[in-house]
């Protein structure tokens, strides 16, 4: 359990709490952060969820999203800072700079650097949302429907709608408990996956024309440029789920999406069918993530970045050896 009992004890005493999540936020980190923030508010604590990046449009339906704060620094006078779903302090985009309050690190990334004052890292957990569920149980706080909705969205998305191999018996038990607490699966799924803008589908159509397979068919990738996004009038969050298309091809072991960021390099998303450790590939370029889902931001032009990352993927596949793991 490590620092978990002390973390629970501290959270029972604090009043002013900042809850942070990682840059380029997605549903697990936001759902975990908002779920914890609402629960702390229900306990009478002054809790606020912060992120260095804006809230993705697709997640604005989540309870508490209206109180989410995009910031480049935290206020003073905090009793503690809880960081969810972030393997390193850099992942929160500088929000920990100058923080004097205790930092509580709640995460499920295997490569977590234990940067907190107190650290609770459980790589076996399916999602940060699953961990927050157990944290609230330890705090003896009943799960309200708004909290349940956020945590269910977190678990649902980080398990790939219960398709990925991290869909453990515990993840399903937590999901069931969240439904019993008021989460409505059909409504949450529809809000996450059935609210696309027509422009996003047109962008997907353009992106699919870039679909490329390696000669052996084990690696597939797509590309989208900053100009494509600008022309469509869309942000990076419009690309959510695009990587599932190359990943769905029979025989593909690693799928990638290369996203142009204008003058800020290339953002690379990586997904594995199980044999390759894409977190190890992402770490080569300063990124991180999980064995089967990871990402990094790489400076340079697309052609050079693509070549370097694909070479790293091939090295990882070669070193992994053997057949695909289930």
GIHUQUI-V491957 format. One record per residue. N is the residue number from 1. BURIAL is I if it has 9 or more other C-alpha atoms within 8 Angstrom, else O. Layout:
# GIHUQUI-V491957
[[N | BURIAL] [N | BURIAL]]
This chain:
# GIHUQUI-V491957
[[1 | O] [2 | O] [3 | I] [4 | I] [5 | O] [6 | O] [7 | I] [8 | I] [9 | O] [10 | O] [11 | O] [12 | O] [13 | O] [14 | I] [15 | I] [16 | I] [17 | I] [18 | I] [19 | I] [20 | I] [21 | I] [22 | I] [23 | I] [24 | O] [25 | I] [26 | O] [27 | I] [28 | I] [29 | I] [30 | I] [31 | I] [32 | I] [33 | I] [34 | I] [35 | I] [36 | I] [37 | I] [38 | I] [39 | I] [40 | I] [41 | I] [42 | O] [43 | O] [44 | O] [45 | I] [46 | I] [47 | I] [48 | I] [49 | I] [50 | I] [51 | I] [52 | I] [53 | I] [54 | O] [55 | I] [56 | I] [57 | O] [58 | I] [59 | I] [60 | I] [61 | O] [62 | I] [63 | I] [64 | I] [65 | I] [66 | O] [67 | O] [68 | I] [69 | O] [70 | I] [71 | I] [72 | O] [73 | O] [74 | I] [75 | O] [76 | O] [77 | O] [78 | I] [79 | I] [80 | I] [81 | I] [82 | I] [83 | I] [84 | I] [85 | I] [86 | I] [87 | I] [88 | I] [89 | I] [90 | O] [91 | I] [92 | I] [93 | I] [94 | I] [95 | I] [96 | I] [97 | O] [98 | O] [99 | O] [100 | O] [101 | O] [102 | I] [103 | I] [104 | I] [105 | I] [106 | I] [107 | I] [108 | I] [109 | I] [110 | O] [111 | O] [112 | I] [113 | O] [114 | I] [115 | I] [116 | I] [117 | O] [118 | I] [119 | I] [120 | I] [121 | I] [122 | I] [123 | I] [124 | O] [125 | I] [126 | I] [127 | I] [128 | I] [129 | I] [130 | I] [131 | I] [132 | I] [133 | I] [134 | O] [135 | I] [136 | I] [137 | I] [138 | O] [139 | I] [140 | O] [141 | O] [142 | O] [143 | I] [144 | I] [145 | I] [146 | I] [147 | I] [148 | I] [149 | I] [150 | I] [151 | I] [152 | I] [153 | I] [154 | I] [155 | I] [156 | I] [157 | I] [158 | I] [159 | I] [160 | O] [161 | O] [162 | O] [163 | O] [164 | O] [165 | O] [166 | O] [167 | I] [168 | O] [169 | O] [170 | O] [171 | I] [172 | I] [173 | O] [174 | I] [175 | I] [176 | O] [177 | O] [178 | I] [179 | I] [180 | O] [181 | I] [182 | I] [183 | I] [184 | O] [185 | O] [186 | O] [187 | O] [188 | I] [189 | I] [190 | I] [191 | I] [192 | I] [193 | O] [194 | O] [195 | O] [196 | O] [197 | O] [198 | O] [199 | O] [200 | I] [201 | I] [202 | O] [203 | I] [204 | I] [205 | O] [206 | O] [207 | I] [208 | O] [209 | O] [210 | I] [211 | I] [212 | O] [213 | I] [214 | O] [215 | O] [216 | O] [217 | I] [218 | I] [219 | I] [220 | I] [221 | I] [222 | I] [223 | I] [224 | I] [225 | I] [226 | I] [227 | O] [228 | I] [229 | I] [230 | I] [231 | O] [232 | I] [233 | O] [234 | I] [235 | O] [236 | O] [237 | I] [238 | O] [239 | I] [240 | O] [241 | O] [242 | O] [243 | I] [244 | O] [245 | O] [246 | I] [247 | I] [248 | O] [249 | O] [250 | O] [251 | O] [252 | I] [253 | I] [254 | I] [255 | I] [256 | I] [257 | I] [258 | I] [259 | I] [260 | I] [261 | I] [262 | O] [263 | O] [264 | O] [265 | I] [266 | I] [267 | I] [268 | I] [269 | I] [270 | I] [271 | I] [272 | I] [273 | I] [274 | I] [275 | I] [276 | I] [277 | I] [278 | I] [279 | I] [280 | I] [281 | I] [282 | I] [283 | I] [284 | O] [285 | I] [286 | I] [287 | I] [288 | I] [289 | I] [290 | I] [291 | I] [292 | I] [293 | I] [294 | I] [295 | I] [296 | I] [297 | I] [298 | I] [299 | O] [300 | I] [301 | O] [302 | I] [303 | O] [304 | O] [305 | I] [306 | I] [307 | O] [308 | O] [309 | I] [310 | O] [311 | O] [312 | I] [313 | I] [314 | O] [315 | O] [316 | I] [317 | I] [318 | O] [319 | O] [320 | O] [321 | O] [322 | O] [323 | O] [324 | O] [325 | O] [326 | O]]
